[in-house]
Amino acid sequence: METLRDKVAIVTGGAMGIGGASARQLAAHGARVLVADVDLAAAEANVARIEAAGGRAAAGRYDVSDPEQVRAMVADAVSRFGRLDILVNNAYNRKEPDGSALTISDSALDYALTIMVKSLVWAVRAAVPEMKEGGSIINIASVHGFLMAPATLAYETGKAAVIAMTKQMAIDFGPQGIRVNAICPGHIVTERMAQRWRGHETLYGLVKAQYPIGRTGTPDDIAHAVRFLASEEAAFITGHALVVDGGMTIQLQENFGYAQARYTRANPDIRLPGE
Ligand SMILES: NC(=O)c1ccc[n+]([C@@H]2O[C@H](COP(=O)([O-])OP(=O)(O)OC[C@H]3O[C@@H](n4cnc5c(N)ncnc54)[C@H](O)[C@@H]3O)[C@@H](O)[C@H]2O)c1
């Protein structure tokens, strides 16, 4: 069903992973999509996939850590497709290791806050004046925005800021009829993550065992939520951080503990990272 017919969307980091699936999902429901990514060849490959399935899309090379390129991305979407309705702020990469407050470098912290916080502000600043009533902004945050892991100060801070900015922006742009929501994915096995798990199947099994639903997520699990929040079906939802994590973050410690104990008993040869 073409719930997004005549809509125009930008998906940053839209070449692969969660952004790739989101671009395909929006296009499958009738939107014209600018697949914006630093990796132009991969963005073009995703556009070819969208077109082969009967959708409409264009690829462009934009680095969202550069405010000029973010401005150009929005201007190109509008000049190419004539309007803008949906902005999915999804792109993320890491150039240097994350760390604790004691170990992280200033440049790693600066870059993380640029790609997760400032780039999102630049994209919204360029996009909102182009959006009419019914516009929808979707920010990809993470469960890391509210549950903390060791030595990941930059990522947790950045994703917590994405959730805060989502709520704040929903207040500012609600009167114009523009909704702003976030999605907080659990562990999503993208093309890149699948590569990372190769050869570590037993450890990956432990991760899956800790999900109440018995599996980790797929890019499509998140893309479906993106499509819903972009659509008129979500017309009364704004300022919300939607957790899409197979129930991973609803558990008390004993539930994790029992799942881990059962799994390690069945797989006594398991090696944890670093062992
Ligand atoms: N995969 C997960 O388990 C997971 C979980 C929670 C949240 N997230 C979030 O979801 C989003 C997507 O993650 P993913 O796992 O799909 O990533 P990915 O690495 O699979 O894909 C990221 C895409 O963004 C592009 N990109 C990277 N830097 C860019 C830049 N500066 N400008 C433009 N494009 C850029 C890459 O080329 C790639 O196509 C990120 O915001 C990430 O923090 C991912």
The ligand as a Gaussian input file, in Angstrom:
#p B3LYP/6-31G(d) Opt

LIG

0 1
 N       23.505000      -1.693000      14.078000
 C       23.136000      -1.556000      15.338000
 O       23.168000      -2.511000      16.143000
 C       22.629000      -0.219000      15.845000
 C       22.005000      -0.199000      17.101000
 C       21.528000       1.017000      17.598000
 C       21.641000       2.170000      16.849000
 N       22.261000       2.136000      15.631000
 C       22.354000       3.391000      14.893000
 O       21.764000       3.207000      13.612000
 C       22.403000       4.064000      12.671000
 C       22.874000       3.243000      11.482000
 O       23.760000       2.249000      11.965000
 P       24.143000       0.980000      11.077000
 O       24.542000      -0.071000      12.045000
 O       23.107000       0.726000      10.059000
 O       25.481000       1.535000      10.380000
 P       26.294000       1.015000       9.082000
 O       27.718000       1.252000       9.385000
 O       25.832000      -0.345000       8.696000
 O       25.821000       2.032000       7.964000
 C       26.083000       3.403000       8.122000
 C       25.927000       4.089000       6.792000
 O       26.214000       5.473000       7.013000
 C       27.169000       5.910000       6.070000
 N       27.957000       6.992000       6.663000
 C       28.925000       6.876000       7.607000
 N       29.428000       8.076000       7.912000
 C       28.767000       8.978000       7.151000
 C       28.853000      10.388000       7.012000
 N       29.746000      11.102000       7.711000
 N       28.022000      11.001000       6.143000
 C       27.124000      10.276000       5.416000
 N       27.014000       8.942000       5.492000
 C       27.820000       8.291000       6.352000
 C       27.991000       4.670000       5.743000
 O       28.669000       4.786000       4.499000
 C       26.913000       3.584000       5.744000
 O       26.268000       3.478000       4.494000
 C       23.520000       4.778000      13.426000
 O       23.048000       6.040000      13.852000
 C       23.760000       3.869000      14.620000
 O       24.303000       4.561000      15.710000
 C       22.760000       0.964000      15.111000

